[in-house]
Amino acid sequence: MGSPTLAEREAAALCGTYRRVPVTLVRGDGCFVETADGRRLLDLVGGIAVNLLGHCQAEVVAAATAQMGRLMHTSNLYYTEPQVELAERLAASAFPSRAFLCNSGAEANEAAIKVARKWGQLHRQGAYTILTLEGAFHGRTLATLAATGNAHYSDPFRPLPNGFRQVPRDDLGAVELALADPGRPAVAVMAEPIQGESGVHLLEDSYLRGLRELCDQHQALLILDEVQTGMGRTGRMWAYQHSGAVPDVMTVAKGVGGGLPLGAALVGKRADVFEAGDHGSTFGGNPVAAAAGLAVLRVVERDHLWQRAAVAGDQFKEAILSLRQEGHPVVETRGRGLLLGVGLASPIAAELGRLALDEGILVNPIGDSTIRLAPPLTISDGEIEMAVAAIGRALGRASGASRP
């Protein structure tokens, strides 16, 4: 008997929480990854919107490596310069705020939930209910699962924490009724400018402005989850800037670390209620992750990569929609900038993902009939053409296989 494969070793050593794509990645460079058997793949997943500047971007690698040679970890018992500078730079790029630094989007959203609950104690006679939207995804901790409200994710882990109430997406009237409900007063509304996990559904700018107005009218906080949409991905530095609806709390992660675990909750003055001892994170704002985050911010701001995301996103949309002229089952493209969902006419997303891998690209099937694209903001025109051609070939094979 030969040595066990990596998949066999993984099954024995790791909890079975992931459905792996059958490929082992060993190296990354720009928009490409290399497999253990030497294949070179164009990565349109980007670590699920994490590898904002591509794989192993030189300035991010240099900043993290230099910091590792000076100071790797201290805990938050002491001051370190990288995390203070990172918090300053994040606020300067967004809105006046102070940051709670952490390691992931779920942790950032947990911090936002705690901010809202304490704010409710101080300013709303103990109100603690947070309104979230149908189709939302805010993380996989117990509290963020409760905020997500998706039975597929949450049912195995009930009972969940209370204090969350879902309302229909794109229905300001439902939000207003819920905010005005005296029997269950709400302290905050929590929303993603683009709902990534449920199929890349964009909340219209007018809707976000309406949420801001309703929160002001009903003395509630507006929390925007920009874990996927931030750092230039949608064509502005932060997605809320398209609408002008400035949140009270904004959560950040994924792309901000450029590949290292980094997250933050940016808390505006109105919501800034945290005091010493209210919250904490051993690794939050770790010097190495913070140094990487600073490098990512420098590159995004210096190169105006949000502008590149807007142009590349339009190019991607137009090219993908043109596949319909070849008879491919593309219904629509959703999203903004380089966070895109491709809606398909039949439930072939999973098959399309497998066939796209054969064609040399990585895409992310979500649901039965949508694939998500979140490539690096540095993707070139030629790489977009290569990607769309490969998607077209995969679609031809997938749609052909799905016909009776």
CORKAJO-V391636 format. One line per field, one symbol per residue. burial: # if it has 9 or more other C-alpha atoms within 8 Angstrom, else .. A space follows every 10 residues. Layout:
# CORKAJO-V391636
burial: ???
This chain:
# CORKAJO-V391636
burial: ........#. #......... ....#..### ######...# ######..## #######..# #.###.##.. ##..##.... .##.#####. #.....#### ########## ###.###### #..#.##### ########## .######### ...#.....# ...####... .#.###.##. #...###### ########## ###...#### ##.###...# ########## ########## #.#.#.#### #########. #########. ##........ ..######## #######.## ...####### #######.## #.##...### #.######## ####...### .##.###.## ########## #########. ..###.##.# #########. ....
